[in-house]
Each structure stands twice: as structure tokens, then as C-alpha cells.
């Protein structure tokens, strides 16, 4: 049996790990959940789905991981997305921020399939609220992302403003538990353990 059977090769997986973690006060990549650093856990999950996974930004990389320097360090998730597009070379990019450690292969597949072509963007939603740091970005949107970035837009929601081809997939909040600060981390640890 082929070890890549059932895996997605038409889309690259990218973990955005270059953030400054100001609200947390320390790197989110190194935070532990059930004894595993967030970055390692998310990397393992994405490697269960994609044949190619990269880590954009940050200073650490999981074993067997591939670290890609941010094209524009310190410029937020849009800079990380542009770095991922550079590596994807015309393929769609599935992104996830490193602070979503409970993301599952099923959730990733629900966003990455079917193939995102052209300017298609498919993002997660939780309780009707867009979560643009978990989703797939078709190769045709790279030019728009770059133009808006060069015009000063650093918010992914700002980059997507006015784009017509956005599909939204409702995801249960437990699978998209987002850790922004110590209080969020404490709630996560209370549920799942350090």
C-alpha cells in the first residue's frame, strides 16, 4: 500500500508560527497540550492529511519538519500566507495558525476538499464568525493578497474584504479552540491537560 494513499497532494499545508504572541507573552508554538507542544501536535495532524507541510516563520520546527522563513518577518499572518504561496508554486495553500492545537484531520479535509481552484477561498466559521486563519486559499488569490499587503493591509479579514469566492464551513468550537492568551490556555489545559 502506498504510504501517501488517501493523502492530499494538490494542496500544501502551512502552519503560521511567526507571530509575536504579545497577548500570551511567550511563544505559542512551545505551549503544551497533553504533553506535546502545539506546533508538533498541529504538524503531526497536518502530516496525516497533506503530503507536504511547511512551518512559516518562528524559530522552531518539529522533527522532520520544514521551516520556511517569513518573506516579511513581523508582518503578521498575511506575510506568512505570502511565504506559503511562494513555496506552493501555483497550488492552493491550507493555512492554520499555530494556536489552534485541537484541529483534526476531518476538519482540515472538510476545508481542503474539493480542490480550491482560482480565487476560491474556503475558511472555517465558528458560531457564524469567520476564522480566516484556518482555511484554504486558491492560487488565484495570491495576487490579491500581495497587492493588499503592499497597500498596507495586515489583517487576513481585510485582505478578504470584498472577495466573492469565499466558502464558509461551520466548525464546532472545540475543534477550533483558539489560544490567544493565558486565560484561553488555562481553559484548554483544564479540558485536555498539559
C-alpha positions as CSV (number, residue, x, y, z in Angstrom):
1,X,0.0,0.0,0.0
2,X,1.3,3.5,-0.9
3,X,2.0,5.5,2.3
4,X,0.5,8.6,0.6
5,X,-2.7,6.9,-0.3
6,X,-5.7,9.0,0.7
7,X,-3.5,12.0,1.4
8,X,-3.9,15.4,-0.3
9,X,-1.1,16.3,-2.6
10,X,-2.9,19.0,-4.7
11,X,-2.7,21.5,-1.7
12,X,0.2,22.4,0.6
13,X,-0.3,22.6,4.3
14,X,1.2,25.6,6.1
15,X,1.4,26.3,9.8
16,X,1.7,30.0,10.6
17,X,4.1,30.2,13.5
18,X,5.8,33.5,13.1
19,X,3.6,35.6,15.4
20,X,4.9,37.6,18.3
21,X,2.5,36.1,20.8
22,X,2.1,39.5,22.5
23,X,-1.1,38.6,24.3
24,X,0.3,35.3,25.5
25,X,3.7,36.7,26.5
26,X,5.6,33.7,25.2
27,X,5.8,31.5,22.1
28,X,2.5,29.6,21.5
29,X,4.5,27.0,19.4
30,X,6.1,25.7,22.6
31,X,2.9,25.6,24.8
32,X,2.0,22.0,25.8
33,X,-1.3,20.1,25.4
34,X,-1.3,16.6,26.6
35,X,2.5,16.7,26.9
36,X,3.0,17.8,23.3
37,X,4.0,21.3,22.0
38,X,1.3,23.0,20.0
39,X,3.5,23.2,16.9
40,X,4.4,19.5,17.0
41,X,0.7,18.4,17.5
42,X,-0.5,20.6,14.7
43,X,2.3,19.5,12.4
44,X,1.5,15.8,13.1
45,X,-2.2,16.4,12.4
46,X,-1.5,18.2,9.1
47,X,1.0,15.5,8.1
48,X,-1.8,13.0,8.4
49,X,-3.6,14.9,5.7
50,X,-1.1,16.6,3.3
51,X,1.9,15.1,1.5
52,X,3.7,18.5,2.0
53,X,3.6,20.6,5.2
54,X,5.6,23.6,6.0
55,X,6.1,25.9,9.0
56,X,6.1,29.6,8.1
57,X,8.1,31.7,10.5
58,X,9.0,31.1,14.0
59,X,12.3,29.7,15.4
60,X,11.5,26.1,16.0
61,X,10.5,23.2,13.7
62,X,9.1,19.8,14.6
63,X,11.2,16.7,13.9
64,X,11.1,16.1,10.1
65,X,9.5,19.5,9.7
66,X,10.4,22.1,7.1
67,X,10.8,25.7,8.3
68,X,10.3,28.5,5.8
69,X,11.5,31.9,6.8
70,X,8.8,34.6,6.6
71,X,9.1,36.6,3.4
72,X,8.1,39.6,5.5
73,X,9.0,38.9,9.2
74,X,6.9,40.7,11.8
75,X,4.2,41.5,9.4
76,X,1.5,39.1,10.7
77,X,-0.4,36.2,9.2
78,X,-0.7,37.8,5.7
79,X,3.1,37.8,5.4
80,X,3.1,34.1,6.4
81,X,0.4,33.3,3.8
82,X,2.5,35.0,1.1
83,X,5.5,32.9,2.2
84,X,3.4,29.8,1.9
85,X,2.2,30.8,-1.6
86,X,5.9,31.2,-2.6
87,X,6.6,27.6,-1.7
88,X,3.3,26.3,-3.1
89,X,4.2,27.4,-6.7
90,X,0.6,27.6,-8.1
91,X,-1.0,25.1,-5.7
92,X,-3.7,26.0,-3.1
93,X,-2.5,26.6,0.4
94,X,-4.2,25.4,3.5
95,X,-3.2,27.5,6.5
96,X,-3.6,27.2,10.2
97,X,-2.3,29.4,12.9
98,X,-0.2,27.5,15.4
99,X,-2.6,28.5,18.3
100,X,-5.4,26.1,17.2
101,X,-4.0,22.8,18.6
102,X,-7.2,20.8,18.6
103,X,-7.6,21.0,14.8
104,X,-8.4,17.5,13.5
105,X,-7.8,15.8,10.2
106,X,-11.5,15.7,9.5
107,X,-11.8,19.4,9.9
108,X,-8.8,20.0,7.6
109,X,-10.3,17.7,5.0
110,X,-13.6,19.5,5.1
111,X,-11.9,22.7,4.2
112,X,-9.2,21.4,1.8
113,X,-11.6,19.3,-0.3
114,X,-12.6,19.7,-3.0
115,X,-9.6,21.3,-4.7
116,X,-9.7,25.0,-4.3
117,X,-9.1,26.5,-7.8
118,X,-8.7,30.0,-9.0
119,X,-9.7,32.6,-6.4
120,X,-11.6,30.2,-4.2
121,X,-11.1,30.7,-0.5
122,X,-12.7,28.3,2.0
123,X,-12.5,29.3,5.6
124,X,-13.7,27.9,8.9
125,X,-16.5,29.6,10.8
126,X,-17.4,29.1,14.5
127,X,-20.9,30.2,15.5
128,X,-21.2,32.2,12.3
129,X,-17.9,34.1,12.9
130,X,-15.2,33.9,10.2
131,X,-11.9,32.2,11.2
132,X,-9.7,33.1,8.3
133,X,-6.5,31.7,9.9
134,X,-7.9,28.2,9.3
135,X,-8.7,27.6,5.7
136,X,-7.6,27.0,2.1
137,X,-6.6,29.8,-0.3
138,X,-6.7,29.1,-4.0
139,X,-3.7,30.0,-6.1
140,X,-5.6,32.8,-7.9
141,X,-6.0,34.8,-4.7
142,X,-2.2,35.2,-4.3
143,X,-2.1,38.4,-6.5
144,X,-4.9,40.0,-4.5
145,X,-3.2,39.1,-1.2
146,X,0.1,40.5,-2.3
147,X,-1.5,43.7,-3.7
148,X,-3.4,44.3,-0.5
149,X,-0.4,43.5,1.6
150,X,1.7,46.0,-0.3
151,X,-1.0,48.6,0.2
152,X,-0.7,48.1,4.0
153,X,-3.3,45.5,4.8
154,X,-2.1,43.1,7.5
155,X,-5.4,41.6,8.6
156,X,-6.5,38.4,6.7
157,X,-10.1,39.6,7.0
158,X,-9.0,42.9,5.5
159,X,-7.4,41.0,2.6
160,X,-10.6,39.0,2.0
161,X,-12.8,42.1,2.2
162,X,-15.0,42.2,-1.0
163,X,-13.8,38.9,-2.4
164,X,-16.8,37.0,-3.8
165,X,-15.5,33.4,-3.8
166,X,-15.4,32.7,-0.1
167,X,-17.0,29.5,1.1
168,X,-17.5,29.1,4.8
169,X,-17.6,25.8,6.6
170,X,-19.1,25.8,10.1
171,X,-16.8,24.0,12.6
172,X,-17.5,23.0,16.2
173,X,-15.8,25.4,18.6
174,X,-13.9,22.6,20.4
175,X,-12.1,21.7,17.2
176,X,-11.1,25.3,16.6
177,X,-10.2,26.1,20.2
178,X,-8.1,29.2,19.7
179,X,-5.5,30.1,22.4
180,X,-4.8,33.8,22.4
181,X,-3.8,34.5,26.0
182,X,-3.1,32.8,29.3
183,X,-6.8,32.6,30.2
184,X,-7.5,30.7,27.0
185,X,-4.6,28.4,27.7
186,X,-5.8,27.7,31.2
187,X,-9.3,26.7,29.8
188,X,-7.6,24.4,27.3
189,X,-5.5,22.8,30.0
190,X,-8.5,22.4,32.3
191,X,-10.2,20.4,29.5
192,X,-7.4,18.4,28.0
193,X,-4.4,18.5,30.4
194,X,-0.9,19.9,29.9
